[in-house]
Amino acid sequence: MDFKTTKAEVTLQHINYALGLDSDIDVFTKILSQNITWNVEISEKEWGIKSIDISIDKVFIEIEWEVYKEDLGLTDITSLLCKSDMFHTVAESSKYITGTYKIFGNMFHIIENLEVNGGILEIEEVLIDFMDNEIHIL
């Protein structure tokens, strides 16, 4: 059985590391979109379910980030503006440096910890750790 999750709580750890910023700089984030496709295979036995195997097929999450320019030095601003590529878009205004960060599952090690909880199997939380390059799906 194939499933798609488009709404789950997303927690970002070490986004500063991914952007090349010191950990004391405030980075404001917003999840623009998320799409996680996953598969469940059920092994049956005579009188019930023998096992449930879950696999994550694809992960795509788009994050918008924003940093106050007054919190940044010239080197940080230049570094952020140079991050535009196929995964990043970056823009500068008079007060902010803003951008989007596109996350594809194949860029990270995916750790899946889904369990049947109260008879329900669903993705409740996605934790993205930029420093360890991991996505935990809970």
Order of alpha helices (4+ residues) and beta strands (2+ residues): beta-beta-alpha-beta-beta-alpha-beta-beta-beta-beta-beta
